[in-house]
Amino acid sequence: MSQNDSNARRLIKHSTIYAIGNISRQLIGFIMLPVYTRYLTPADYGVIGLLTFSVSLIEGVFGARLGQAMPKFYFEQDTQRDRNAVISTALIVTGGISTLMTAILFLTRGTSAELLFGTDRYAAVLGLFCFSILINALESQSLVYLQIQGLPKLFVTINLVKLATQFAFNIFFVVYLKWGVTGIAISSISSSGIFAICLSVFSFVRAGVRYDFPLARRMIVFSWPLWVAGIASLYINSAGRYYIRIFSSLADVGLYELAAKFGGILTLLIAQPFSRFWDTERFNHYRKSNNAEIFRGVFQVYATLLALTALAISLFSEPVVRIMAGPEFHDAYRAVPFIALSALVHCLTDYCNFSFLVTGKTAWITKNFFATAVLITVLYLVFTPLLGFVGASIALLVAEVGQFLYMQREARKLFDMQIQLAPLAATLGIAAAAYVVGGVILRQQNLMFDIGVKSATYLVFSGLLIVNVTRSLGSTSLLRNAALPLVGKLPILKLLFR
């Protein structure tokens, strides 16, 4: 067996395991949808969405998230002692700053609730949610450590156990005690807190406790542009909830939140498993003589996989909502195609950002995200008052497309991946045509007929997407010997690599 084949098999195995872990970690939101839509109103669901956005924004602004720096600095060290120092230093910095920010937000929860909701009615729930600033930071960085250590089986085991724990807590607090929004807050913080503590202890036991001041400084210098860019990215993707609350209602925020859950499937099934391994392996492929060919091929098949998934989400979200949720939630499907396509374009932008990372020009990422944040603010102010939560989803899509086109152009100046936009345009055009045919023109009132028509439409246009990517590549041999196995054992790959 060649070295390339061995690497491909290892990448497939690890990516598949990480996919299972990520899916199980975030599956609770979908498993609980029938429960949430029965025990919560759209307005309650909107409150959860606003709370999640606000706490995440504060976490992004004030929290020290060094997760992207950990793999880079870990593998740069020559000794295991120095490598362990990277892990413990990152956790100490993150834990210390996040604890301070959690305390400040908790003490100002009343004022913060007034600013967010126009009333202090949800101050207690906001006080509970603020603890996720610390909990999520420690948990996510400890999971990065598991990835660095090559422990995918432990990774997936932990996430499966967490899934079961969250499910049990949600049933107890939301269904049995009927505590509504407060029950969801307590359930989320309790389950995540247990695993954040356990994972942090595990990381410190294995890596030791050592704080390296110069190392911490270098990691922060490397991370701060990405850190700041993350703030802008969060604003771009989540601030629509706040504008919907201002220009429409909390009920519409709830509909947007439900639509975003479906849009998030794209990231969950494709982008996260891909990035779990590709984010580190891409630096190895950059050193190869045929690096541009590899990156171009990976991009094209990655875009096709994203398009196939986004099309499925867009077509089938309506019947799924009709089955799982009450009538007051049914209109949420109207925003799903725009949000799913926005997520697709965002994933491709992240892919192109490697050119800035590998050349150390991370400040460009920050500048672009803030320019996009300004653009989307204008778009939110225009579209949300006119079209409500659907308008907010359209604003998000327009901003993401603008950001991708600009970033891709600038990235080529630093490291040209030879990405071809014509095949990408064809891919997106096929997917859009499929949705118009199956989701608009041939849409049926009868649920079973509608599912049948959508299934037939999806199969036909999926074939066209596969033909498009195969023809654009010319040959798939470069993908067998490169990084495409990162996306995992998906059925589409068996067709492409036969």
BELFENHU-V776053 format. One record per helix or strand. SS is the DSSP state (hx for helix, st for strand). FROM is the first residue (numbers start at 1). TO is the last residue. If there is no record, write none. Layout:
# BELFENHU-V776053
ss=<SS SS>
from=<FROM FROM>
to=<TO TO>
This chain:
# BELFENHU-V776053
ss=<hx hx hx hx hx hx hx hx hx hx hx hx hx hx hx hx hx hx hx hx hx hx hx>
from=<3 28 33 42 67 80 109 123 132 152 180 213 240 250 291 327 354 362 421 447 477 484 491>
to=<26 31 39 62 76 107 117 129 148 176 207 238 247 286 324 352 358 412 441 473 480 487 496>
